[in-house]
Amino acid sequence: MRVFNYGSLNLDYVYRVSHMVRGGETLAAAGMEIYLGGKGLNQSVALARAGVPVCHAGCVGEDGHVLTQYLDSQGVDTSLIRTINGKSGHTIIQVDDRAQNAILVYGGANHKQTREQIRQTLDTSNPGDILMLQNEINESVYLMEEAKRRGLRLVVNPSPMDEQIRHAPLETADYILINETEGNAISGQREASAILDWFSVHSPKTAVLLTLGEAGAVYQDGKGRIAQKAFSVVAVDTTAAGDTFTGYFVAGLVRGMEMEEILRQCAAASALAVTRNGAAPSIPSKEEVDRFLTGR
């Protein structure tokens, strides 16, 4: 079984602020750093650090060599990443004194996928392989349709929410990974149990993993629900916590682990990630996760 991650590759400009800037306000940042990120890149790095081979597909601009070089250094297969004219995607991230973040995304090369490129990429897959998708690239709906037509196992993280993803055939996904904000946008429900109830009715064949921040996460499939508590840590930056959770979740699927064990591993990995600054650099290795879980 191979894992393909068709996703975004970004340069992240991270600003430390006392609070999120408000409309009409000029706010001095306490610090600024540049990281490599994008939900796609972060999730590929998480898979690789979890010890699972992953092939990343997508586009970078003329300034994107640093992104592909970094993925190469992490053991990610970059043979399906194309370099095109123009700029790579980038983000402007505010991180406040409570370690919460606000993110502005510029699509750049991430919004330059073509259907021909998608078909050529998926031509290298086989039925039963896993395709991971987020919503920081264009043609997400076409990718979902092609994945199901080819018999791939589809794992979707529909973030960020926009009109494209609201009209996507999310019910065709084998697994959908969402937070409470995304769950509310899709279902119209606010409570975690109501969100999961909505998916039971509207996407009964799709397993749902709903992350709840400090309250942990809940997994739902046709067999029932499994709750996982979050580990208590001192958070400094939550930027890549969800992507870390997603990568370790897929790693657990590939290994054929029991769901309770997968969720515990995911919670540990994301707990470690929030204790570190940055996106991809904050993602722990499997050895670090195993040490963290020892004795807990």
VOGU-380311 format. One record per residue (C-alpha): residue in three letters; chain; x, y, z; residue number from 1. Coordinates in nm, 2 decimals. Example, Ala and Ser with C-alpha at 12.3 -4.5 7.8 and 13.67 -1.06 7.14 Angstrom:
2
@r = Ala&c = A&x = 1.23&y = -0.45&z = 0.78&k = 1
@r = Ser&c = A&x = 1.37&y = -0.11&z = 0.71&k = 2
// end
This chain:
296
@r = Met&c = A&x = 0.00&y = 0.00&z = 0.00&k = 1
@r = Arg&c = A&x = 0.14&y = 0.34&z = -0.10&k = 2
@r = Val&c = A&x = 0.04&y = 0.68&z = 0.04&k = 3
@r = Phe&c = A&x = 0.00&y = 0.98&z = -0.19&k = 4
@r = Asn&c = A&x = -0.04&y = 1.32&z = -0.04&k = 5
@r = Tyr&c = A&x = -0.16&y = 1.57&z = -0.30&k = 6
@r = Gly&c = A&x = -0.12&y = 1.89&z = -0.11&k = 7
@r = Ser&c = A&x = 0.01&y = 2.24&z = -0.05&k = 8
@r = Leu&c = A&x = 0.37&y = 2.36&z = 0.00&k = 9
@r = Asn&c = A&x = 0.41&y = 2.69&z = 0.17&k = 10
@r = Leu&c = A&x = 0.66&y = 2.93&z = 0.31&k = 11
@r = Asp&c = A&x = 0.53&y = 3.04&z = 0.65&k = 12
@r = Tyr&c = A&x = 0.60&y = 3.39&z = 0.78&k = 13
@r = Val&c = A&x = 0.53&y = 3.37&z = 1.16&k = 14
@r = Tyr&c = A&x = 0.48&y = 3.68&z = 1.37&k = 15
@r = Arg&c = A&x = 0.47&y = 3.68&z = 1.75&k = 16
@r = Val&c = A&x = 0.19&y = 3.92&z = 1.87&k = 17
@r = Ser&c = A&x = 0.03&y = 4.00&z = 2.20&k = 18
@r = His&c = A&x = -0.32&y = 3.95&z = 2.04&k = 19
@r = Met&c = A&x = -0.46&y = 3.90&z = 1.69&k = 20
@r = Val&c = A&x = -0.46&y = 4.23&z = 1.50&k = 21
@r = Arg&c = A&x = -0.80&y = 4.39&z = 1.46&k = 22
@r = Gly&c = A&x = -0.94&y = 4.59&z = 1.17&k = 23
@r = Gly&c = A&x = -0.79&y = 4.94&z = 1.15&k = 24
@r = Glu&c = A&x = -0.52&y = 4.85&z = 1.41&k = 25
@r = Thr&c = A&x = -0.14&y = 4.87&z = 1.36&k = 26
@r = Leu&c = A&x = 0.03&y = 4.62&z = 1.59&k = 27
@r = Ala&c = A&x = 0.40&y = 4.58&z = 1.65&k = 28
@r = Ala&c = A&x = 0.52&y = 4.22&z = 1.64&k = 29
@r = Ala&c = A&x = 0.74&y = 4.09&z = 1.91&k = 30
@r = Gly&c = A&x = 0.93&y = 3.86&z = 1.67&k = 31
@r = Met&c = A&x = 0.93&y = 3.71&z = 1.32&k = 32
@r = Glu&c = A&x = 1.05&y = 3.38&z = 1.18&k = 33
@r = Ile&c = A&x = 1.03&y = 3.20&z = 0.85&k = 34
@r = Tyr&c = A&x = 0.93&y = 2.83&z = 0.84&k = 35
@r = Leu&c = A&x = 0.84&y = 2.58&z = 0.58&k = 36
@r = Gly&c = A&x = 0.48&y = 2.46&z = 0.59&k = 37
@r = Gly&c = A&x = 0.15&y = 2.42&z = 0.42&k = 38
@r = Lys&c = A&x = -0.10&y = 2.16&z = 0.54&k = 39
@r = Gly&c = A&x = 0.02&y = 1.92&z = 0.27&k = 40
@r = Leu&c = A&x = 0.39&y = 1.96&z = 0.35&k = 41
@r = Asn&c = A&x = 0.32&y = 1.93&z = 0.73&k = 42
@r = Gln&c = A&x = 0.12&y = 1.61&z = 0.69&k = 43
@r = Ser&c = A&x = 0.38&y = 1.45&z = 0.46&k = 44
@r = Val&c = A&x = 0.65&y = 1.53&z = 0.72&k = 45
@r = Ala&c = A&x = 0.43&y = 1.39&z = 0.99&k = 46
@r = Leu&c = A&x = 0.39&y = 1.06&z = 0.80&k = 47
@r = Ala&c = A&x = 0.76&y = 1.04&z = 0.73&k = 48
@r = Arg&c = A&x = 0.86&y = 1.11&z = 1.09&k = 49
@r = Ala&c = A&x = 0.60&y = 0.85&z = 1.19&k = 50
@r = Gly&c = A&x = 0.81&y = 0.61&z = 0.98&k = 51
@r = Val&c = A&x = 0.57&y = 0.56&z = 0.69&k = 52
@r = Pro&c = A&x = 0.68&y = 0.62&z = 0.33&k = 53
@r = Val&c = A&x = 0.48&y = 0.90&z = 0.15&k = 54
@r = Cys&c = A&x = 0.49&y = 1.04&z = -0.20&k = 55
@r = His&c = A&x = 0.40&y = 1.41&z = -0.21&k = 56
@r = Ala&c = A&x = 0.24&y = 1.56&z = -0.52&k = 57
@r = Gly&c = A&x = 0.17&y = 1.93&z = -0.60&k = 58
@r = Cys&c = A&x = 0.33&y = 2.24&z = -0.74&k = 59
@r = Val&c = A&x = 0.59&y = 2.49&z = -0.63&k = 60
@r = Gly&c = A&x = 0.70&y = 2.81&z = -0.79&k = 61
@r = Glu&c = A&x = 1.05&y = 2.92&z = -0.89&k = 62
@r = Asp&c = A&x = 1.13&y = 2.99&z = -0.53&k = 63
@r = Gly&c = A&x = 1.02&y = 2.65&z = -0.42&k = 64
@r = His&c = A&x = 1.35&y = 2.46&z = -0.43&k = 65
@r = Val&c = A&x = 1.39&y = 2.50&z = -0.05&k = 66
@r = Leu&c = A&x = 1.05&y = 2.32&z = 0.00&k = 67
@r = Thr&c = A&x = 1.14&y = 2.02&z = -0.22&k = 68
@r = Gln&c = A&x = 1.49&y = 2.00&z = -0.07&k = 69
@r = Tyr&c = A&x = 1.34&y = 2.00&z = 0.28&k = 70
@r = Leu&c = A&x = 1.10&y = 1.72&z = 0.19&k = 71
@r = Asp&c = A&x = 1.38&y = 1.52&z = 0.04&k = 72
@r = Ser&c = A&x = 1.58&y = 1.56&z = 0.36&k = 73
@r = Gln&c = A&x = 1.29&y = 1.42&z = 0.56&k = 74
@r = Gly&c = A&x = 1.26&y = 1.11&z = 0.34&k = 75
@r = Val&c = A&x = 0.95&y = 1.22&z = 0.15&k = 76
@r = Asp&c = A&x = 0.93&y = 1.12&z = -0.22&k = 77
@r = Thr&c = A&x = 0.92&y = 1.45&z = -0.42&k = 78
@r = Ser&c = A&x = 0.92&y = 1.30&z = -0.77&k = 79
@r = Leu&c = A&x = 0.56&y = 1.41&z = -0.84&k = 80
@r = Ile&c = A&x = 0.61&y = 1.77&z = -0.74&k = 81
@r = Arg&c = A&x = 0.62&y = 2.01&z = -1.04&k = 82
@r = Thr&c = A&x = 0.80&y = 2.35&z = -1.05&k = 83
@r = Ile&c = A&x = 0.60&y = 2.61&z = -1.24&k = 84
@r = Asn&c = A&x = 0.65&y = 2.98&z = -1.32&k = 85
@r = Gly&c = A&x = 0.56&y = 3.23&z = -1.05&k = 86
@r = Lys&c = A&x = 0.57&y = 3.22&z = -0.67&k = 87
@r = Ser&c = A&x = 0.51&y = 2.93&z = -0.43&k = 88
@r = Gly&c = A&x = 0.23&y = 2.95&z = -0.18&k = 89
@r = His&c = A&x = 0.29&y = 3.13&z = 0.14&k = 90
@r = Thr&c = A&x = 0.12&y = 3.22&z = 0.47&k = 91
@r = Ile&c = A&x = 0.13&y = 3.50&z = 0.72&k = 92
@r = Ile&c = A&x = 0.07&y = 3.35&z = 1.07&k = 93
@r = Gln&c = A&x = 0.00&y = 3.54&z = 1.39&k = 94
@r = Val&c = A&x = 0.07&y = 3.36&z = 1.71&k = 95
@r = Asp&c = A&x = -0.05&y = 3.53&z = 2.03&k = 96
@r = Asp&c = A&x = 0.05&y = 3.51&z = 2.39&k = 97
@r = Arg&c = A&x = -0.20&y = 3.22&z = 2.45&k = 98
@r = Ala&c = A&x = -0.03&y = 3.02&z = 2.17&k = 99
@r = Gln&c = A&x = -0.34&y = 3.05&z = 1.95&k = 100
@r = Asn&c = A&x = -0.29&y = 3.13&z = 1.58&k = 101
@r = Ala&c = A&x = -0.46&y = 3.32&z = 1.29&k = 102
@r = Ile&c = A&x = -0.34&y = 3.24&z = 0.94&k = 103
@r = Leu&c = A&x = -0.36&y = 3.43&z = 0.61&k = 104
@r = Val&c = A&x = -0.30&y = 3.21&z = 0.30&k = 105
@r = Tyr&c = A&x = -0.18&y = 3.31&z = -0.04&k = 106
@r = Gly&c = A&x = -0.23&y = 3.02&z = -0.28&k = 107
@r = Gly&c = A&x = 0.04&y = 3.09&z = -0.55&k = 108
@r = Ala&c = A&x = 0.16&y = 2.76&z = -0.71&k = 109
@r = Asn&c = A&x = -0.07&y = 2.56&z = -0.49&k = 110
@r = His&c = A&x = -0.36&y = 2.69&z = -0.71&k = 111
@r = Lys&c = A&x = -0.20&y = 2.59&z = -1.04&k = 112
@r = Gln&c = A&x = -0.27&y = 2.21&z = -1.04&k = 113
@r = Thr&c = A&x = -0.40&y = 2.09&z = -1.38&k = 114
@r = Arg&c = A&x = -0.63&y = 1.80&z = -1.45&k = 115
@r = Glu&c = A&x = -0.37&y = 1.65&z = -1.68&k = 116
@r = Gln&c = A&x = -0.11&y = 1.67&z = -1.39&k = 117
@r = Ile&c = A&x = -0.36&y = 1.50&z = -1.16&k = 118
@r = Arg&c = A&x = -0.43&y = 1.22&z = -1.40&k = 119
@r = Gln&c = A&x = -0.06&y = 1.16&z = -1.46&k = 120
@r = Thr&c = A&x = 0.00&y = 1.16&z = -1.09&k = 121
@r = Leu&c = A&x = -0.28&y = 0.91&z = -1.01&k = 122
@r = Asp&c = A&x = -0.17&y = 0.69&z = -1.30&k = 123
@r = Thr&c = A&x = 0.12&y = 0.59&z = -1.07&k = 124
@r = Ser&c = A&x = -0.12&y = 0.46&z = -0.80&k = 125
@r = Asn&c = A&x = -0.30&y = 0.12&z = -0.76&k = 126
@r = Pro&c = A&x = -0.64&y = 0.04&z = -0.61&k = 127
@r = Gly&c = A&x = -0.62&y = 0.03&z = -0.24&k = 128
@r = Asp&c = A&x = -0.35&y = 0.29&z = -0.21&k = 129
@r = Ile&c = A&x = -0.43&y = 0.59&z = 0.02&k = 130
@r = Leu&c = A&x = -0.48&y = 0.94&z = -0.12&k = 131
@r = Met&c = A&x = -0.46&y = 1.23&z = 0.13&k = 132
@r = Leu&c = A&x = -0.62&y = 1.56&z = 0.05&k = 133
@r = Gln&c = A&x = -0.66&y = 1.90&z = 0.21&k = 134
@r = Asn&c = A&x = -0.82&y = 2.22&z = 0.07&k = 135
@r = Glu&c = A&x = -0.52&y = 2.45&z = 0.02&k = 136
@r = Ile&c = A&x = -0.49&y = 2.35&z = -0.35&k = 137
@r = Asn&c = A&x = -0.73&y = 2.38&z = -0.64&k = 138
@r = Glu&c = A&x = -0.91&y = 2.09&z = -0.81&k = 139
@r = Ser&c = A&x = -0.99&y = 1.92&z = -0.48&k = 140
@r = Val&c = A&x = -1.33&y = 1.80&z = -0.61&k = 141
@r = Tyr&c = A&x = -1.17&y = 1.65&z = -0.93&k = 142
@r = Leu&c = A&x = -0.91&y = 1.48&z = -0.71&k = 143
@r = Met&c = A&x = -1.19&y = 1.32&z = -0.50&k = 144
@r = Glu&c = A&x = -1.37&y = 1.20&z = -0.80&k = 145
@r = Glu&c = A&x = -1.06&y = 1.05&z = -0.96&k = 146
@r = Ala&c = A&x = -0.96&y = 0.88&z = -0.64&k = 147
@r = Lys&c = A&x = -1.29&y = 0.70&z = -0.60&k = 148
@r = Arg&c = A&x = -1.30&y = 0.61&z = -0.97&k = 149
@r = Arg&c = A&x = -0.96&y = 0.45&z = -0.93&k = 150
@r = Gly&c = A&x = -1.04&y = 0.26&z = -0.61&k = 151
@r = Leu&c = A&x = -0.82&y = 0.46&z = -0.38&k = 152
@r = Arg&c = A&x = -0.88&y = 0.50&z = -0.01&k = 153
@r = Leu&c = A&x = -0.95&y = 0.86&z = 0.04&k = 154
@r = Val&c = A&x = -0.86&y = 1.06&z = 0.35&k = 155
@r = Val&c = A&x = -0.98&y = 1.42&z = 0.34&k = 156
@r = Asn&c = A&x = -0.90&y = 1.71&z = 0.57&k = 157
@r = Pro&c = A&x = -1.14&y = 1.98&z = 0.43&k = 158
@r = Ser&c = A&x = -0.94&y = 2.28&z = 0.56&k = 159
@r = Pro&c = A&x = -0.96&y = 2.57&z = 0.50&k = 160
@r = Met&c = A&x = -1.33&y = 2.58&z = 0.45&k = 161
@r = Asp&c = A&x = -1.46&y = 2.76&z = 0.13&k = 162
@r = Glu&c = A&x = -1.72&y = 2.72&z = -0.13&k = 163
@r = Gln&c = A&x = -1.52&y = 2.47&z = -0.32&k = 164
@r = Ile&c = A&x = -1.51&y = 2.22&z = -0.03&k = 165
@r = Arg&c = A&x = -1.87&y = 2.29&z = 0.08&k = 166
@r = His&c = A&x = -1.98&y = 2.16&z = -0.26&k = 167
@r = Ala&c = A&x = -1.73&y = 1.87&z = -0.27&k = 168
@r = Pro&c = A&x = -1.85&y = 1.51&z = -0.25&k = 169
@r = Leu&c = A&x = -1.73&y = 1.46&z = 0.10&k = 170
@r = Glu&c = A&x = -1.95&y = 1.16&z = 0.14&k = 171
@r = Thr&c = A&x = -1.72&y = 0.97&z = -0.10&k = 172
@r = Ala&c = A&x = -1.43&y = 0.99&z = 0.15&k = 173
@r = Asp&c = A&x = -1.33&y = 0.69&z = 0.35&k = 174
@r = Tyr&c = A&x = -1.21&y = 0.91&z = 0.63&k = 175
@r = Ile&c = A&x = -1.28&y = 1.28&z = 0.70&k = 176
@r = Leu&c = A&x = -1.07&y = 1.46&z = 0.96&k = 177
@r = Ile&c = A&x = -1.22&y = 1.79&z = 1.09&k = 178
@r = Asn&c = A&x = -1.21&y = 2.03&z = 1.38&k = 179
@r = Glu&c = A&x = -1.51&y = 2.18&z = 1.55&k = 180
@r = Thr&c = A&x = -1.51&y = 2.49&z = 1.33&k = 181
@r = Glu&c = A&x = -1.50&y = 2.28&z = 1.01&k = 182
@r = Gly&c = A&x = -1.76&y = 2.04&z = 1.15&k = 183
@r = Asn&c = A&x = -1.99&y = 2.34&z = 1.22&k = 184
@r = Ala&c = A&x = -1.94&y = 2.48&z = 0.87&k = 185
@r = Ile&c = A&x = -2.03&y = 2.15&z = 0.70&k = 186
@r = Ser&c = A&x = -2.31&y = 2.03&z = 0.93&k = 187
@r = Gly&c = A&x = -2.46&y = 2.35&z = 1.07&k = 188
@r = Gln&c = A&x = -2.43&y = 2.19&z = 1.42&k = 189
@r = Arg&c = A&x = -2.23&y = 2.33&z = 1.71&k = 190
@r = Glu&c = A&x = -2.20&y = 2.05&z = 1.96&k = 191
@r = Ala&c = A&x = -1.96&y = 1.77&z = 1.89&k = 192
@r = Ser&c = A&x = -2.22&y = 1.50&z = 1.93&k = 193
@r = Ala&c = A&x = -2.46&y = 1.68&z = 1.70&k = 194
@r = Ile&c = A&x = -2.19&y = 1.72&z = 1.44&k = 195
@r = Leu&c = A&x = -2.12&y = 1.35&z = 1.45&k = 196
@r = Asp&c = A&x = -2.49&y = 1.27&z = 1.44&k = 197
@r = Trp&c = A&x = -2.52&y = 1.48&z = 1.12&k = 198
@r = Phe&c = A&x = -2.24&y = 1.28&z = 0.96&k = 199
@r = Ser&c = A&x = -2.41&y = 0.95&z = 1.06&k = 200
@r = Val&c = A&x = -2.71&y = 1.05&z = 0.86&k = 201
@r = His&c = A&x = -2.55&y = 1.23&z = 0.56&k = 202
@r = Ser&c = A&x = -2.23&y = 1.03&z = 0.52&k = 203
@r = Pro&c = A&x = -2.29&y = 0.70&z = 0.69&k = 204
@r = Lys&c = A&x = -2.01&y = 0.52&z = 0.51&k = 205
@r = Thr&c = A&x = -1.75&y = 0.78&z = 0.60&k = 206
@r = Ala&c = A&x = -1.55&y = 0.74&z = 0.92&k = 207
@r = Val&c = A&x = -1.51&y = 1.08&z = 1.09&k = 208
@r = Leu&c = A&x = -1.23&y = 1.20&z = 1.32&k = 209
@r = Leu&c = A&x = -1.34&y = 1.52&z = 1.50&k = 210
@r = Thr&c = A&x = -1.06&y = 1.70&z = 1.69&k = 211
@r = Leu&c = A&x = -1.16&y = 1.91&z = 1.99&k = 212
@r = Gly&c = A&x = -0.84&y = 2.09&z = 2.09&k = 213
@r = Glu&c = A&x = -0.78&y = 2.06&z = 2.46&k = 214
@r = Ala&c = A&x = -1.08&y = 1.83&z = 2.49&k = 215
@r = Gly&c = A&x = -0.92&y = 1.57&z = 2.28&k = 216
@r = Ala&c = A&x = -1.08&y = 1.40&z = 1.98&k = 217
@r = Val&c = A&x = -1.37&y = 1.16&z = 1.89&k = 218
@r = Tyr&c = A&x = -1.36&y = 0.90&z = 1.62&k = 219
@r = Gln&c = A&x = -1.68&y = 0.77&z = 1.46&k = 220
@r = Asp&c = A&x = -1.75&y = 0.48&z = 1.22&k = 221
@r = Gly&c = A&x = -2.02&y = 0.23&z = 1.16&k = 222
@r = Lys&c = A&x = -1.92&y = 0.04&z = 1.48&k = 223
@r = Gly&c = A&x = -1.96&y = 0.34&z = 1.71&k = 224
@r = Arg&c = A&x = -1.76&y = 0.62&z = 1.87&k = 225
@r = Ile&c = A&x = -1.42&y = 0.63&z = 2.04&k = 226
@r = Ala&c = A&x = -1.31&y = 0.92&z = 2.26&k = 227
@r = Gln&c = A&x = -0.95&y = 1.02&z = 2.31&k = 228
@r = Lys&c = A&x = -0.84&y = 1.27&z = 2.58&k = 229
@r = Ala&c = A&x = -0.57&y = 1.53&z = 2.51&k = 230
@r = Phe&c = A&x = -0.24&y = 1.50&z = 2.70&k = 231
@r = Ser&c = A&x = -0.18&y = 1.80&z = 2.93&k = 232
@r = Val&c = A&x = 0.13&y = 2.00&z = 2.81&k = 233
@r = Val&c = A&x = 0.24&y = 2.36&z = 2.81&k = 234
@r = Ala&c = A&x = 0.16&y = 2.49&z = 2.46&k = 235
@r = Val&c = A&x = 0.37&y = 2.75&z = 2.29&k = 236
@r = Asp&c = A&x = 0.25&y = 2.72&z = 1.92&k = 237
@r = Thr&c = A&x = -0.05&y = 2.52&z = 1.79&k = 238
@r = Thr&c = A&x = 0.02&y = 2.58&z = 1.42&k = 239
@r = Ala&c = A&x = 0.08&y = 2.22&z = 1.31&k = 240
@r = Ala&c = A&x = -0.10&y = 2.03&z = 1.58&k = 241
@r = Gly&c = A&x = -0.39&y = 1.93&z = 1.35&k = 242
@r = Asp&c = A&x = -0.15&y = 1.83&z = 1.06&k = 243
@r = Thr&c = A&x = 0.05&y = 1.62&z = 1.30&k = 244
@r = Phe&c = A&x = -0.26&y = 1.45&z = 1.42&k = 245
@r = Thr&c = A&x = -0.36&y = 1.38&z = 1.06&k = 246
@r = Gly&c = A&x = -0.02&y = 1.24&z = 0.96&k = 247
@r = Tyr&c = A&x = 0.00&y = 1.01&z = 1.26&k = 248
@r = Phe&c = A&x = -0.36&y = 0.89&z = 1.20&k = 249
@r = Val&c = A&x = -0.28&y = 0.78&z = 0.84&k = 250
@r = Ala&c = A&x = 0.04&y = 0.62&z = 0.96&k = 251
@r = Gly&c = A&x = -0.17&y = 0.41&z = 1.20&k = 252
@r = Leu&c = A&x = -0.40&y = 0.31&z = 0.92&k = 253
@r = Val&c = A&x = -0.11&y = 0.20&z = 0.71&k = 254
@r = Arg&c = A&x = 0.03&y = -0.01&z = 1.00&k = 255
@r = Gly&c = A&x = -0.31&y = -0.17&z = 1.06&k = 256
@r = Met&c = A&x = -0.32&y = -0.06&z = 1.42&k = 257
@r = Glu&c = A&x = -0.63&y = -0.08&z = 1.64&k = 258
@r = Met&c = A&x = -0.81&y = 0.25&z = 1.64&k = 259
@r = Glu&c = A&x = -0.77&y = 0.31&z = 2.02&k = 260
@r = Glu&c = A&x = -0.39&y = 0.28&z = 1.97&k = 261
@r = Ile&c = A&x = -0.40&y = 0.51&z = 1.67&k = 262
@r = Leu&c = A&x = -0.58&y = 0.78&z = 1.85&k = 263
@r = Arg&c = A&x = -0.35&y = 0.76&z = 2.15&k = 264
@r = Gln&c = A&x = -0.05&y = 0.79&z = 1.92&k = 265
@r = Cys&c = A&x = -0.21&y = 1.09&z = 1.74&k = 266
@r = Ala&c = A&x = -0.28&y = 1.27&z = 2.07&k = 267
@r = Ala&c = A&x = 0.08&y = 1.22&z = 2.19&k = 268
@r = Ala&c = A&x = 0.23&y = 1.34&z = 1.86&k = 269
@r = Ser&c = A&x = 0.01&y = 1.66&z = 1.86&k = 270
@r = Ala&c = A&x = 0.08&y = 1.72&z = 2.23&k = 271
@r = Leu&c = A&x = 0.45&y = 1.72&z = 2.16&k = 272
@r = Ala&c = A&x = 0.41&y = 1.94&z = 1.85&k = 273
@r = Val&c = A&x = 0.24&y = 2.23&z = 2.04&k = 274
@r = Thr&c = A&x = 0.53&y = 2.25&z = 2.28&k = 275
@r = Arg&c = A&x = 0.75&y = 2.36&z = 2.00&k = 276
@r = Asn&c = A&x = 0.76&y = 2.66&z = 1.76&k = 277
@r = Gly&c = A&x = 0.69&y = 2.65&z = 1.39&k = 278
@r = Ala&c = A&x = 0.50&y = 2.41&z = 1.17&k = 279
@r = Ala&c = A&x = 0.70&y = 2.13&z = 1.02&k = 280
@r = Pro&c = A&x = 0.99&y = 2.17&z = 1.26&k = 281
@r = Ser&c = A&x = 0.76&y = 2.10&z = 1.55&k = 282
@r = Ile&c = A&x = 0.65&y = 1.76&z = 1.44&k = 283
@r = Pro&c = A&x = 0.79&y = 1.48&z = 1.65&k = 284
@r = Ser&c = A&x = 0.95&y = 1.15&z = 1.54&k = 285
@r = Lys&c = A&x = 0.79&y = 0.81&z = 1.62&k = 286
@r = Glu&c = A&x = 1.07&y = 0.75&z = 1.87&k = 287
@r = Glu&c = A&x = 0.98&y = 1.07&z = 2.05&k = 288
@r = Val&c = A&x = 0.62&y = 0.98&z = 2.05&k = 289
@r = Asp&c = A&x = 0.70&y = 0.63&z = 2.19&k = 290
@r = Arg&c = A&x = 0.91&y = 0.78&z = 2.47&k = 291
@r = Phe&c = A&x = 0.63&y = 1.03&z = 2.55&k = 292
@r = Leu&c = A&x = 0.38&y = 0.74&z = 2.58&k = 293
@r = Thr&c = A&x = 0.60&y = 0.52&z = 2.80&k = 294
@r = Gly&c = A&x = 0.45&y = 0.49&z = 3.14&k = 295
@r = Arg&c = A&x = 0.14&y = 0.70&z = 3.06&k = 296
// end
